[in-house]
Amino acid sequence: MKISYQFFISSMVVVFVGCNPQNKTSEATKTEAATTQKTIAFSDFKKIKGVENVQDVPFQLSTQLDSIRFFVAPNKDAAHLKVAYNKLHNYYGFEEFDDFYSINYSINNNISNSIEAFVLKSEFTAAFDLTLQGVDLYEIRSSLFKTSQDLKNKSFNKYGTISEVSEQEFKTASKKRIDEVLVKNPYIKLKDGNWINTENGKETIIVQHENVSTEDGTLSNEYVGKSPFLHLEVFKENSVEVSDTFYSFYNIKSGSNFQIFTAGYPQIIPTKKWISYLSSNSDVGSDFEVSKYLEQKNNQESLLYVNFTKFKIADETKSFWADNDTFYAEVYPTNSAPSKDKKQKAAFIKIQLKPNLF
């Protein structure tokens, strides 16, 4: 028994001594790792040429966080710098990795002081991945109800409701659309750079409207089709000097000077004599307008104009009225944009005006 007891004590000592170096090694490793996590600054990042033309940027990034992390390499163990998020700064994405995006970042918005950094995908959303989830669709910048302009009210609920719907609902509702389809007039042809209406051997040149926002009034136009209800021809017109596009209406036979325009592809409801459109605003969001056709005056009267802020229109020609109060459209989040290999994500909305709003 005495021998066995001594052997047991010896074994315990061996085990204790054998474990102790391992603990020391582990502590040393932790100390070494802590030492390598040094404090870094913008000067530790690779200097690059700043973005001079935003059109050259593959995609942009946005975040909902108050602070973000810039890594010097696309590795979670790489040194990184914590930066306060600034909504006025641009986060230009150039390349996509498994867990990171590489970005071009101009310090204090100074193009000549730009760096390459890597940000976590979990902290940013690329423009092509933006959706309407969590977006306040009701937000508007301004509105005009008949002749009353409202710059203070920032919600569409004064006029109706707006919601995101499924693509299936959008397609199902489109089968019951009540706005008319524009049809091509076979007598209108493009000849020598002018649109010509030819009937009974007589040719009539369709004179374009003069755009007051340009000095020389030079326009280019594209024939869209005829409104069977209005008996008017619709042209898409744009100026050489400005990027804004509008749609104009003509009565070729009467020669009347019709002052009817829309800023987007027109959706016309014959039973209401409404001419409407939903079009991307060149500044913020999208413009939605409903006007009434005044046949006797060869003119139109605005009933409602709203500037929505949270989405842009996708294909204007696919928007439609499902009934007198319900309007559908395919849209994109305001800052959404495709990249070289990625398509932006489309969404579908339903606008319902309050009954008897007008």
C-alpha positions in Angstrom: 0.0 0.0 0.0 2.8 2.3 0.8 4.4 1.8 -2.7 1.1 2.4 -4.5 0.4 5.6 -2.6 3.8 7.0 -3.6 3.2 6.1 -7.2 -0.1 7.9 -7.1 1.4 11.1 -5.8 4.1 11.0 -8.4 1.6 10.6 -11.2 -0.4 13.6 -10.0 2.8 15.7 -10.0 3.6 14.6 -13.6 0.1 15.5 -14.8 0.2 18.9 -13.0 3.6 19.8 -14.4 2.5 18.6 -17.9 -0.6 20.9 -18.0 1.1 24.0 -16.8 3.3 24.8 -19.9 0.2 24.5 -22.1 -1.6 27.1 -20.1 1.4 29.4 -20.4 1.4 28.9 -24.2 -2.3 29.7 -24.5 -1.9 32.9 -22.5 1.1 33.9 -24.5 -0.9 33.4 -27.8 -3.7 35.6 -26.5 -1.1 38.3 -25.5 0.5 38.1 -28.9 -2.9 38.4 -30.7 -3.8 41.4 -28.5 -0.5 43.0 -29.3 -1.1 42.7 -33.1 -4.5 44.5 -33.0 -2.9 47.9 -33.1 -4.7 51.1 -33.6 -4.8 52.1 -37.3 -5.7 55.3 -39.2 -6.7 56.2 -42.7 -3.0 56.5 -43.6 -2.8 52.7 -43.2 -5.1 52.1 -46.2 -4.1 52.0 -49.8 -4.2 55.3 -51.5 -6.1 55.3 -54.8 -7.4 57.7 -57.5 -10.8 59.2 -56.5 -14.0 58.8 -58.5 -14.4 61.7 -60.9 -17.5 60.3 -62.7 -20.1 58.5 -60.7 -21.1 56.7 -63.9 -17.9 54.7 -63.6 -18.9 53.3 -60.3 -20.2 49.6 -60.5 -22.5 50.0 -57.6 -23.2 52.1 -54.5 -23.6 51.0 -50.9 -25.8 52.2 -48.0 -26.2 51.3 -44.4 -28.6 51.8 -41.5 -25.8 51.6 -38.9 -24.4 54.6 -36.9 -20.9 53.3 -37.3 -19.1 51.0 -39.8 -15.8 49.2 -40.0 -13.2 49.7 -42.7 -10.8 46.7 -43.1 -7.4 47.0 -44.8 -8.1 43.6 -46.5 -11.1 41.4 -47.2 -10.5 39.3 -44.1 -12.3 39.4 -40.8 -9.0 39.1 -38.9 -7.4 42.0 -40.8 -6.8 45.3 -39.1 -9.8 47.7 -39.2 -10.9 51.2 -38.4 -14.3 52.1 -36.9 -15.8 55.0 -38.7 -18.9 57.1 -37.9 -21.5 56.7 -40.7 -22.1 60.0 -42.6 -25.1 60.0 -44.9 -23.5 62.8 -46.9 -20.6 60.6 -47.8 -20.5 58.3 -50.8 -19.7 54.6 -50.5 -18.7 53.4 -53.9 -18.6 49.7 -54.4 -16.1 48.2 -56.9 -15.8 44.5 -56.2 -17.6 41.8 -54.3 -16.0 39.1 -52.2 -17.5 36.3 -50.0 -18.1 38.5 -47.0 -16.9 41.9 -48.1 -17.2 44.6 -50.7 -14.2 46.7 -51.7 -15.0 50.4 -51.8 -13.5 53.6 -53.0 -13.9 56.2 -50.1 -13.0 59.8 -50.3 -12.0 61.1 -46.8 -14.1 64.2 -46.0 -15.5 64.0 -49.5 -12.1 65.1 -50.8 -11.5 63.2 -54.1 -7.8 63.8 -54.0 -7.7 62.0 -50.7 -9.2 58.6 -51.5 -8.5 55.2 -50.2 -9.5 51.6 -50.9 -11.2 49.9 -48.0 -13.1 46.7 -47.4 -16.5 46.7 -45.7 -18.6 43.8 -44.4 -21.6 42.8 -46.4 -23.5 42.4 -43.1 -23.0 46.1 -42.5 -23.9 47.4 -46.0 -26.5 46.9 -48.7 -25.5 47.2 -52.3 -27.8 49.3 -54.6 -28.8 46.2 -56.6 -30.0 44.5 -53.4 -32.2 47.3 -52.1 -35.9 46.5 -51.5 -39.0 48.3 -50.2 -38.9 46.4 -47.0 -39.2 48.8 -44.1 -39.6 51.8 -46.4 -42.3 54.4 -45.7 -44.1 54.5 -49.0 -46.4 57.2 -47.8 -43.6 59.8 -47.6 -44.0 62.6 -50.1 -42.1 65.9 -50.7 -45.0 68.0 -51.9 -48.5 67.8 -53.4 -51.0 69.8 -55.3 -54.7 69.2 -55.0 -56.5 71.0 -57.8 -55.2 74.5 -57.3 -54.1 74.1 -53.7 -50.4 73.5 -53.2 -49.2 71.8 -50.0 -45.5 71.8 -49.0 -46.0 71.0 -45.4 -47.9 67.7 -45.5 -45.4 64.9 -46.0 -47.8 61.9 -46.1 -49.9 60.5 -48.9 -52.6 59.4 -46.4 -54.4 62.7 -47.0 -55.3 61.4 -50.5 -55.4 57.7 -50.1 -53.3 54.6 -49.4 -50.2 53.1 -50.9 -48.8 49.6 -50.3 -46.4 47.1 -51.8 -48.1 44.1 -53.4 -46.9 40.8 -54.8 -46.0 40.4 -58.5 -48.8 37.9 -58.8 -51.4 40.4 -57.6 -49.9 42.9 -60.1 -50.3 40.5 -63.0 -53.8 39.4 -62.0 -55.0 43.0 -61.7 -53.5 43.9 -65.1 -55.9 41.6 -66.8 -58.8 43.9 -65.6 -57.2 47.3 -66.4 -59.6 50.0 -67.4 -57.3 52.5 -69.0 -57.1 52.5 -72.8 -54.3 51.1 -74.9 -52.7 53.5 -77.3 -52.8 52.2 -80.9 -50.6 53.1 -83.8 -52.1 55.2 -86.6 -51.0 53.7 -89.9 -51.2 57.1 -91.6 -48.4 58.5 -89.6 -44.9 57.8 -90.8 -41.4 59.2 -90.4 -40.2 60.9 -93.6 -37.0 62.9 -94.0 -36.7 63.4 -90.2 -40.3 64.6 -89.8 -43.5 62.8 -88.8 -46.0 63.0 -91.6 -49.7 62.2 -91.6 -50.8 61.1 -95.0 -54.5 60.8 -95.9 -56.3 61.1 -99.2 -53.0 61.8 -100.9 -52.4 64.9 -98.7 -49.3 65.1 -96.4 -49.4 67.0 -93.2 -46.2 67.7 -91.2 -46.7 67.3 -87.5 -45.0 70.4 -86.1 -43.4 69.8 -82.7 -44.1 71.9 -79.7 -41.5 74.5 -78.7 -39.9 73.7 -75.4 -39.6 77.0 -73.6 -36.7 75.6 -71.4 -34.4 75.6 -74.4 -32.9 78.5 -76.4 -33.6 77.2 -79.9 -36.5 74.9 -79.2 -34.8 72.0 -80.9 -36.6 68.8 -80.1 -36.6 65.2 -81.1 -39.8 63.2 -80.9 -41.0 59.6 -81.1 -44.5 58.6 -82.2 -46.2 56.6 -79.4 -49.8 56.0 -80.6 -53.3 57.3 -80.8 -55.8 57.7 -77.9 -59.1 56.2 -79.3 -61.1 58.2 -76.7 -59.4 61.6 -77.1 -58.9 61.2 -80.8 -55.4 62.7 -80.3 -52.0 61.5 -81.4 -49.4 61.1 -78.7 -45.7 61.8 -79.1 -42.8 61.4 -76.8 -40.6 64.5 -76.9 -37.3 65.5 -75.5 -34.9 68.4 -75.9 -31.4 68.4 -77.0 -30.3 70.6 -74.1 -32.2 69.0 -71.3 -32.8 65.4 -70.1 -36.5 65.8 -69.2 -38.9 63.9 -71.4 -42.6 64.7 -71.8 -45.5 63.4 -73.9 -47.5 65.7 -76.0 -51.0 65.4 -77.7 -52.0 66.5 -81.2 -55.2 66.8 -83.2 -53.8 66.6 -86.7 -57.0 67.3 -88.6 -58.2 70.3 -86.8 -54.8 72.0 -86.5 -55.8 73.2 -83.0 -53.0 74.1 -80.7 -53.6 71.5 -78.0 -51.9 72.4 -74.7 -52.0 68.8 -73.3 -48.8 67.3 -71.9 -47.8 64.7 -69.4 -44.4 64.2 -67.8 -44.7 60.4 -68.2 -46.3 57.8 -70.3 -50.0 58.6 -70.2 -52.7 56.3 -68.7 -56.1 57.5 -69.9 -59.5 56.6 -68.3 -62.2 57.4 -70.9 -65.2 57.1 -68.4 -63.6 59.7 -66.2 -61.9 61.8 -68.9 -58.7 61.4 -66.8 -55.1 61.6 -68.2 -52.6 60.4 -65.6 -49.0 59.2 -65.3 -46.4 58.0 -62.8 -42.9 58.9 -63.8 -39.5 59.1 -62.1 -38.6 62.6 -60.9 -35.2 63.8 -62.1 -34.6 65.1 -58.5 -36.3 62.9 -55.9 -38.5 59.8 -56.2 -41.5 59.8 -58.6 -44.3 62.1 -59.7 -47.9 60.9 -59.8 -50.4 63.2 -61.5 -54.1 62.9 -62.5 -55.7 65.6 -64.7 -59.0 66.0 -66.4 -59.4 66.5 -70.2 -61.2 69.7 -71.1 -62.3 69.0 -74.7 -63.9 72.4 -75.3 -60.8 74.3 -74.2 -58.3 71.9 -75.9 -56.6 71.7 -72.5 -56.4 69.8 -69.2 -57.0 70.6 -65.6 -54.8 69.2 -62.9 -56.7 67.3 -60.2 -53.8 65.8 -58.1 -50.1 65.9 -58.2 -47.9 64.1 -55.7 -44.1 63.8 -55.5 -43.3 60.4 -53.8 -39.8 60.2 -52.4 -39.1 56.5 -51.8 -39.3 54.9 -55.2 -38.6 55.3 -58.9 -40.8 54.0 -61.7 -39.5 50.9 -63.6 -41.4 50.6 -66.9 -44.0 53.5 -67.3 -45.9 51.6 -69.9 -46.7 48.8 -67.5 -48.6 51.1 -65.0 -52.3 50.9 -65.2 -55.7 51.6 -63.5 -57.5 48.5 -62.2 -60.6 50.6 -61.4 -61.4 54.3 -60.9 -59.5 54.5 -57.6 -56.8 51.9 -57.9 -53.5 52.3 -59.7 -50.7 49.8 -60.0 -47.1 50.2 -61.0 -43.7 48.4 -61.1 -41.1 50.4 -59.2 -37.6 50.3 -57.7 -36.3 51.8 -54.4 -35.1 55.4 -54.9 -31.4 54.6 -54.7 -31.6 51.2 -56.4 -29.4 50.6 -59.4 -28.1 47.6 -61.4 -24.4 46.7 -61.6 -22.5 45.0 -64.3 -23.6 41.5 -63.4 -26.5 42.2 -61.0 -30.1 43.3 -61.8 -31.9 45.6 -59.4 -34.8 44.2 -57.6 -38.2 45.3 -58.8 -41.2 45.9 -56.5 -44.9 46.4 -57.2 -47.1 49.0 -55.6 -50.8 49.8 -55.4 -52.1 53.3 -55.0 -55.7 53.6 -53.9 -57.3 57.1 -54.0 -60.0 58.0 -51.5 -63.5 57.4 -52.9 -64.9 60.5 -54.6 -61.6 62.4 -53.9 -62.3 64.7 -56.8 
